[in-house]
């Protein structure tokens, strides 16, 4: 195994985002598992798409719309969206047979393009400060309807599950957030955004193995700033080399700034198997990072675990511009890198003069699968004075 260790005198420290108040000023409680149902009176502070007897029916869409309206009106105080106890753990949202088909506009808050890939909008668009706590109960799984057998119907309208495009947004305890596109898109107006899989102590998970429709777990658009993702188990997603990845950084003139990804596990079964199609996604495996032509100013990958990845470029950044990179305390076990050459390493750092600022790669463990290439880290370009490169 060949390894490269780059040490820095001053590790980068970036803000982890804003936290909502413990007792919110506006509490919106989702008690419906339906996809559709817009709010019937935006800005009144009451989540209600209709009334069932004397009880307001509150869908997640109505709650997000109400939160956006309160923020737009300058309402004072914090806002929290949570899920009622009447919705049991791991309850998949219902309503409509294929929520990603072209005619499923009732299921999407946004029906206009976000960017070139999530062209058909998003199920939920969040534009202002709010804490959304799904409590591991409500599953925003719109990758396809159960047992959907038509790739044309189920995978023809690529869009996001959540489009987070504002300041001070926190999403907690959200499992199986899926769509035929990105699970989460962090937009150009995203500031101080936190995605925390286990804020309540139960680890979050997004396992995209039902089919090949999901393509990206987290998409970062140019301009997004101060984003933290932590405490998740994530795997699957379609393995496109150009427009898919667990963490996808879109290209553009502006940089994505200060992203922290901490304690996220991507682990596959030791033995390869399964297909990657419209009915079976157990064999799907996307790149961990895809950043072709992207500009990133501040990226920290901490305490990642990646195991048994097969024939995929894992941390793929040769054509990205990255300033201030930290990869620390990672455990990368039994992975089969894409090829056998030096330039097919598990971690491909930005080439030529694209890697700038302070680069810290330390306290990581790499092992490879039998028959795999043996290069852990590859750097083709300028290296800062004082770099340390131990052999072995």
N, C-alpha and C positions, 0 to 999 in steps of 0.2 A: 504494500500500500504506500502510495506517495502522498504526502500531506504538506501543506503550506500553512504556517502560522504567522499572522501579521499582528503585531502588538502595537497598541497606541498608549501614549502616556496619559491621555485624558479621555475616558469613555464618554460617549454621547449620552446625555440624559434629556428626555423630551417629555412634555406634559402628556398625561394619560387621558385627559378629557375632563369634562364637567360631570359632577354628580348631582342628581336631583335631591331636593329636600326630603327628609325622612317622612314628613307628613305633608302631602301635596295640598296646595290651595284648591286645585281642581282635580277631582278623582272621577275618571270615566271607567265604568265597569262593563266589560263585554260579557253578555249573557247569551249570545247567539253564535252558532257555528256556521252560519251562512256566509257565502262569499259576498253576495250583493247586498243592497240595502243602504243607500246614502242617507245621511242625516237629514231630518225634516225641517230643522230650523237652525242653520249655522250661526254660531256665535252666542247662543243662549246658555252655553255651559252644560247642557243636558244631552247625553248621548241617546238618541232615539231615532230609529228608522220607521217605526210604527208602534202601536200600542196593542198589547195582547191582554185584553181585560183592562185592569188598572196598572199593568206592568209595562214600562217602556222596553221595547226590544232594541238592544244595543249590539250592532255588528261591529267587527273590527274596522270595517271601512267607515262607518258612521263615527266611531271614536276618533280615528285619525283625522277625518274631515273636521270634526268639532275642535280638536286640538289645533289644527292649522288655522282655523277661523279665529280662535281665541288669541293665538299669537299674532295674526294679522291685524287684529283689532287693538293690540297693545294691552291685553288683559294682564293685570298684575298677578304675580305669584307663579308657583310651579304647577306643572300639569303632569299627571300620571295616568297611563292607561294600563289596566290590569284585567285579569280574567276571573270570572265568577267561580266559586267553588262548585256550582252546579255543572260545570264542564269538567269532565274527568280528565285524568292524565292521558296524554298522547291521543287526543281526539282530533281527527283530521277534519278540516273544514269541508263543507258539503254545499251543493247547489250548482247545477249545470254539469254536464257530462265531460266536457273538455274545456276547462277554463282558459286554455291557451289558444283555442281556435280563433280564427279571424272574426267570428261573429260574437265573441264572448265579451263584449264591451261592458256589460253590466258588472262583470267581475273585476274590472280594472279601473282604478281611480284615474290613471293617466293612460290615454290612448294614443298620444303622439310620441314620436321617437325621443329616446333619451340620448342615444348615440348610435353609431352605425350598426352595432350588433343587437342591443336591446331596443330594436326598432319599433316594437309594438307597445312600448310604454311600460307600465308597472301596475301590479295589483294594488300596492300601497305607496303613496308618495308623501313623505314627511318633510316639512319645510321649516319647522321652528323648534325651539327647545321643548322637549318632552321626554319622559321616561316611559318606555313600552315594556311591560313585564308580562310575557306570555306564560310564565310559571310552569313550563314544560307541559302545558295542557293543550293549548290550541296549536295545531300543526298547520302552518301555511304551506301546504304541499300542493302546488299547482303544476307540477312537472307533466302530469297527464291525469286524466281520469283513471280510476282503477280499471285494469284489464283493457285499456285502450289499445287497439291492435293496429291502428293506422298511423304510420309515421307522417303522412301528409296532413292529417287532422291534428295530431297531437304535438307535432314538432315544427309546424309551419309558421308560427307566430312568436318569434323569439322576443321575450321581454323579461323584466326583472320581477322578483317577488317584492322586495323593498327598495325603493329609491330614496335614499337618505341625503337630502340636499338642503341643509340648513345648519345653524349652530346649536350646540348644546343638546344633541340627541343621544339618548342611551337606549339600547335594546338589550333586554335581559332575558335569560332562560328561554331562548327561542330555539326549538328543535325542528328538524326536518323542514327547514325553510327552502323550498325548491320551486323552480319554474323552468320553462324551456328557454333558458338564457342564464342570467345571473341570479343568485340568491340575494345578494346585497350589492347595490351600486352606491358608491360614495361620490356624490356629485361635486361640481366645481364650487358650490357654496357650502359644502360640508366643512364644519369647524368644530373641533372638540367633540368628536363623536366616539362613543364607546359601544362595542359589541361584546357582551360578557355572557358566555355560555353557562356559567355556574355561579351567578350572584347569590343564589340561595343554597349553595353547597352541593347541588346535584349537577354533575357534569353535563354540558350541552353536547348535542350530536347532530350532525347533518351528514347522512350516509346516502349518497346518490347512486343507488345500485338497482333501482326498479327498471330503468331504461336509460337510453343514451341521450335523452332530451336535455338535462341540465348540463351546462358548459362551464360555468364559473361560480365559485363560492363567493368571492369578494372581488368586485371590479372597482378600480380607483380611476376616476377621471381627472384630467389635468385641472389643477386648482384646489383639489381636496387637501385639507390641512388638519393635522393633529387628530389622527385616527388610531384607535387602539382596538385590537381584536385579541381576546384571551379566553382560555379555559374551554376549548372545544375539541371534539373528535370529529374529523372531517375526512371523507374519502370518496372516491368515485369521480364523476364528471367526465364528459367526453374528451377524448385525447387529441383534439386538433392542435397542430403546431403553430397556428397563426391567430386563432381567436378564442382559445380556451385555456383554462388553468385554474388551480385552486385560488391563487392570488393573481389577478390579471391587472397590469398597469397599462392603461391605454396611452397611445402616443399623442403628442401635441406640443405646442410651443411653450405652454406653462408646465411647471413642475408640480408633482404631488409632493407635499411637504410633511415630514415628521409622521411616519407610520411606525407603530409598534405592534408586532405580532408576537404574543407571549403564551407559552404553554398550550400549543395546539398540536394534536397528535394526528398523523396520517399514517395508518397502519393497515396493511392488507394481510390476508391469510398467507401463511408461508408457501403453500403450493398454489401455482397459477391455475386459473380455471375460470369458466364462465364466459358468457358472451358480452358483446357491447352493441345492442340493437334496440329495436322499438319495444321488445317485450322482456329483455334481460339485460341489465346493466352491471351485473356482478363482475364482469371483466373490464369495465371502464376504468381508466386511470389517466388523469390529466397531469400535466406538469404542475409542480408545486408553485413555481413562480414563472410567469410569462411576461416579458417587459420589452418587446421589440420596439425600439424607437422611443421608449418612454423616458421621461426626465423625472428623477426622484431626488429630492433634497432631504435626506434624513430617513434611513430605513434601519430598523432594529428588529432582528429575528432572535428571540430569546427562548430558551427551553423548548425548542421544537423537537418532536420525535417523528421520524419518518422511517418506516420499516417495510421491507419486502416489496418495494416499488419495482416494477418490471419494465425494462426497455423504454424508459421515459427520461428525457432531460429533466432533472429535478429542480434545481435552483438555476434558472436559465436567464442570465442577464448580459450576454456578451455584446448585444447591440443597444443596451440601455445606457443612459448617462446617470450616474449615481454619485452623489456627494454625501459623504458621511454614512458609512455602512458598518453595521455591527451584526455579527453572527456569533452568538455566545451560548455555551452550555447546551448545545444540541446533541442529540443521540440519533445517529443515522445508521441503522442496522440492516444487514442482509439485503441491501439494495442492488439491483442489477442495472448498471448504468447503460445509457443508450448505445454506446459503441465502445470499441477497444482503444481508440487513439487518445492521445493526451487531451486533445481539444473536445473530447466527448465526456468530460469529467462530470461527476455528480454535481459539483458546484462550478458553474462557468461564470467567472467574474467579468465585469465590463472590460472590453478590449481597448487597446491603444490608449488614448488619453481620456477615456470616458469615466474612469474611476478617479475621483478627486476627494479632497478633504481628509478626514480621519477614517481609516479602515481598521476595524478590529475583528479578527477571526480567532477565537481562542476558546479553550476548554470544551472542544467538540470531540465526539467519538464517531469514527467512520469504520464500518465493516462492509464488505461486498459479498454478494451471493456467489456460489461456485460458477465458474465460467464467465463471470462478469469482467469488464475492464477494471483496472486497478488504480485509476487516478481519482483521488477524492476532490481536489481543488485545482483549477487551472486558471492561470492569469497570464495573458499575453498583453503586455503593455508596461507602462512606467510603474516603478515601485518606489515608495517613499524611502528616504534615508533612514537607516536604523531598523529596517525590516529584519525579522528573525525567521530563518527557514531551516528548522531542524530536519534531518533525514530520518527515515524509519517511520 
